[in-house]
Amino acid sequence: MNILEFLLLLLIAGVCGSLGQAITGFSRGGGLVAIVLGFIGAIVGTWMARSLGLPAYITVQIGGRAFPILWSIIGSATVVIVIALLTGRRTR
């Protein structure tokens, strides 16, 4: 994996993490948090999909590996919901 593929992977993970935060309506942090959520969401979402016997619907091939877009968004939304339940909502 070269640097361009790595940066593309970070961008896609950030978008997936941001979408997961937008779906739940709960956000803690900026772009770096969204990137981390995208990667954690990919792990959690893929685990959930395998447990339920569901296939990978939307994937992107980056550096010879598949990144599950749909499961990353669903997994990051699940992680954000758990974080929101544990920490409570911020009022502004």
Residue pairs with C-beta under 8 A, 6 or more apart in sequence:
1 9
1 62
1 63
1 64
1 65
2 63
5 62
5 63
6 63
8 62
9 62
9 63
9 67
10 35
12 38
12 60
12 62
12 67
12 69
13 34
13 35
13 38
13 39
13 42
13 67
13 72
14 31
14 34
14 35
14 38
15 34
15 38
16 37
16 38
16 41
16 42
16 69
16 72
16 73
16 76
17 33
17 34
17 35
17 36
17 37
17 38
17 39
17 41
17 72
17 76
18 34
18 38
19 73
19 76
19 77
20 37
20 38
20 41
20 72
20 73
20 74
20 75
20 76
20 77
20 78
20 79
20 80
21 27
21 34
21 37
21 76
21 77
21 80
23 73
23 77
23 80
24 77
24 80
24 81
24 84
26 80
26 81
26 83
26 84
26 89
27 80
28 83
28 87
37 76
37 79
37 80
38 72
38 76
39 72
40 75
40 76
40 79
41 71
41 72
41 73
41 74
41 75
41 76
41 77
41 78
41 79
42 67
42 68
42 71
42 72
42 75
42 76
43 75
44 75
44 76
44 78
44 79
45 68
45 70
45 71
45 72
45 73
45 74
45 75
45 76
45 78
46 56
46 68
46 71
46 75
47 75
48 71
48 74
48 75
48 78
49 55
49 56
49 68
49 71
56 66
56 68
56 70
56 71
57 70
58 68
58 69
58 70
59 66
59 67
59 68
59 69
60 66
60 67
60 69
61 67
